[in-house]
Amino acid sequence: MPAARLIALLLASASLPAIAGNMFCCADERGKQTCGDVLPQVCIGRVYREINERGTTVKVVEAPLTPEQRAQRALEEKQRKEREAVEKEQARLDAALLQTYGTVDDIEVMRKRAQADTQASIAAAEQKIAEARKRRQRFENEAEFYKKKDLPPDVQKGLKDADFEIQAQENLIEAKKKELDTIKTKYDEDRRRFLEVSRSRSRSQQAQQQPQSPPPR
């Protein structure tokens, strides 16, 4: 190559502008694309793309949120966290349920045991009421001799103590009857959830054990 032509090519290449850095592009209000090696003024407050020398988008920057959008996003984030917390707690309860009961029969055994304990407490309270009424009857018989006189302190105390005991045991019986309803509700729910979780896990295990079809050729 002649020396003059080589020098001309070198000078021409030196005069070409160098490609430097990434470009920033966005669409203006009319949808027209605007780009620059620094963020164009029209792109401020809009979604824009950062593009490298090869024409590949390396980053997309979203437009700033309005106050309403920020409030909505905060609400959605709060709801998402609440759902996750509920799901996490349910998973913990399900794991505890499966650790507590091996089969549905175990649930029924524990139900009957809890009911028997509560019914025994009711029977004991009824027995104490019967004994308190007998004591009160004795003090009532003694009080017959003092119809027109002040009752002796021991008779007054005996009647008062018997009434207190009867009322306390009646309150206990009422509470224990409510406890029977709670026991029924609890073990009905445990049974329902145990069957639901067991079936779900069984389906999941069966799906994992099924052979996968070979990919099409």
C-alpha positions in Angstrom: 0.0 0.0 0.0 1.4 3.4 -0.9 2.6 5.5 2.0 0.3 8.4 1.1 -2.8 6.2 1.1 -1.9 4.6 4.5 -1.5 8.1 6.0 -4.9 9.1 4.6 -6.6 6.1 6.2 -5.0 6.7 9.6 -6.1 10.3 9.5 -9.7 9.4 8.6 -10.0 6.8 11.4 -8.6 9.3 13.9 -11.4 11.7 12.9 -14.2 9.2 13.6 -16.1 9.9 16.9 -15.5 7.3 19.6 -18.4 5.3 21.1 -18.3 6.0 24.8 -20.5 4.7 27.6 -24.2 3.7 27.7 -27.2 5.4 26.3 -30.4 6.4 28.1 -33.7 6.2 26.2 -37.3 7.0 27.0 -40.6 7.7 25.2 -41.8 11.3 25.5 -45.5 12.3 26.0 -46.1 11.7 22.2 -44.4 8.2 22.3 -41.3 9.4 20.5 -38.1 7.8 21.6 -35.5 10.2 22.9 -31.9 9.0 23.7 -28.7 10.5 25.0 -25.4 9.6 26.6 -26.7 11.4 29.7 -30.3 11.2 30.8 -32.3 13.6 28.6 -34.4 16.2 30.4 -37.6 14.8 28.9 -36.9 11.4 30.5 -36.8 12.8 34.0 -39.9 11.5 35.8 -40.5 8.8 33.2 -39.6 5.2 32.8 -36.3 4.9 30.9 -33.9 2.3 29.6 -30.1 2.1 29.9 -28.6 0.6 26.8 -25.0 -0.6 26.4 -22.7 -0.2 23.4 -24.1 -3.5 21.9 -27.6 -2.2 21.9 -28.7 -4.4 24.8 -30.9 -3.0 27.6 -29.0 -3.4 30.8 -31.4 -1.7 33.2 -35.0 -0.4 33.2 -35.7 2.4 35.7 -39.4 2.8 36.5 -41.0 6.2 36.8 -41.4 7.6 40.3 -44.6 6.6 42.0 -47.4 9.0 42.7 -48.5 9.4 46.4 -51.6 7.2 45.5 -49.4 4.6 43.9 -47.0 4.5 46.9 -50.0 4.1 49.3 -51.4 1.3 47.2 -48.0 -0.4 47.0 -47.6 -0.1 50.7 -51.0 -1.6 51.3 -50.3 -4.5 48.9 -46.9 -5.1 50.7 -48.7 -5.1 54.1 -51.3 -7.6 52.8 -48.6 -9.8 51.3 -46.7 -10.0 54.6 -49.9 -10.7 56.5 -50.7 -13.6 54.1 -47.2 -15.0 54.5 -47.5 -14.8 58.3 -50.9 -16.6 58.2 -49.5 -19.3 55.9 -46.4 -19.7 58.1 -48.5 -20.1 61.2 -50.8 -22.6 59.5 -47.8 -24.6 58.4 -46.5 -24.6 62.0 -49.9 -25.7 63.3 -50.2 -28.5 60.6 -46.8 -29.8 61.5 -47.7 -29.9 65.2 -51.0 -31.6 64.4 -49.2 -34.4 62.5 -46.8 -34.8 65.4 -49.6 -35.0 67.9 -51.8 -37.5 66.1 -50.6 -40.5 64.1 -54.1 -41.5 62.9 -57.7 -40.4 63.0 -58.2 -43.0 65.8 -55.7 -41.1 67.9 -57.9 -38.0 67.7 -60.9 -39.9 68.9 -59.0 -41.5 71.8 -57.9 -38.1 73.0 -61.3 -36.6 72.5 -62.9 -39.3 74.7 -60.2 -38.8 77.3 -60.8 -35.1 77.5 -64.6 -35.6 77.6 -64.2 -38.2 80.4 -62.0 -35.9 82.5 -64.5 -33.0 82.1 -67.5 -35.2 82.9 -65.7 -36.5 86.0 -65.2 -32.9 87.2 -68.9 -32.3 86.7 -69.8 -35.4 88.6 -67.5 -34.4 91.5 -69.1 -30.9 91.6 -72.6 -32.4 91.7 -71.5 -34.6 94.6 -70.2 -31.6 96.5 -73.5 -29.7 95.8 -75.4 -32.7 97.3 -73.2 -32.7 100.4 -73.5 -28.9 100.8 -77.3 -29.2 100.6 -77.3 -31.9 103.3 -75.2 -29.6 105.5 -77.5 -26.7 104.8 -80.6 -28.8 105.6 -79.1 -29.5 109.1 -78.6 -25.8 109.7 -82.1 -25.1 108.4 -83.5 -27.6 110.9 -81.6 -26.0 113.7 -82.8 -22.6 112.6 -86.4 -23.7 113.1 -85.8 -23.3 116.9 -84.8 -19.6 116.4 -87.7 -18.3 114.4 -88.3 -15.4 116.7 -84.7 -15.0 117.8 -81.4 -14.1 116.3 -79.7 -17.1 114.8 -76.5 -18.2 116.6 -73.4 -17.2 114.7 -72.4 -20.8 113.9 -75.8 -21.4 112.3 -75.6 -18.2 110.2 -72.1 -19.2 109.1 -73.1 -22.7 108.3 -76.0 -21.5 106.1 -73.8 -18.9 104.4 -70.9 -21.4 103.8 -73.3 -24.0 102.3 -74.8 -21.4 100.0 -71.4 -20.2 98.9 -70.3 -23.8 98.2 -73.4 -24.6 96.2 -73.0 -21.5 94.1 -69.3 -22.1 93.5 -70.0 -25.7 92.4 -72.9 -24.7 90.1 -70.6 -22.1 88.5 -68.0 -24.8 88.0 -70.5 -27.1 86.4 -71.6 -24.4 84.0 -68.0 -23.8 83.0 -67.3 -27.5 82.5 -70.4 -27.9 80.3 -69.1 -25.1 78.1 -65.7 -26.9 78.1 -67.4 -30.0 76.7 -68.6 -27.8 73.8 -65.1 -26.5 73.3 -63.7 -30.0 73.3 -66.1 -31.1 70.6 -65.3 -28.1 68.5 -61.5 -28.6 68.9 -61.4 -32.3 68.1 -63.9 -31.9 65.2 -61.5 -29.2 63.7 -58.4 -31.3 64.5 -60.1 -34.3 62.7 -61.1 -32.2 59.7 -57.6 -30.5 59.3 -55.8 -33.8 60.0 -57.6 -35.5 57.1 -57.1 -32.5 54.8 -53.4 -32.2 55.5 -52.9 -36.0 55.2 -54.7 -36.2 51.9 -52.7 -33.2 50.6 -49.4 -34.8 51.6 -50.4 -38.1 50.2 -51.2 -36.5 46.8 -47.9 -34.7 46.8 -45.9 -37.8 47.6 -47.7 -39.7 44.8 -47.0 -37.0 42.3 -43.3 -37.1 43.3 -43.2 -40.9 42.9 -44.7 -40.9 39.5 -42.1 -41.5 36.7 -41.6 -38.4 34.6 -42.2 -38.8 30.8 -39.1 -38.6 28.7 -38.7 -35.3 26.8 -39.9 -35.4 23.2 -37.2 -36.1 20.6 
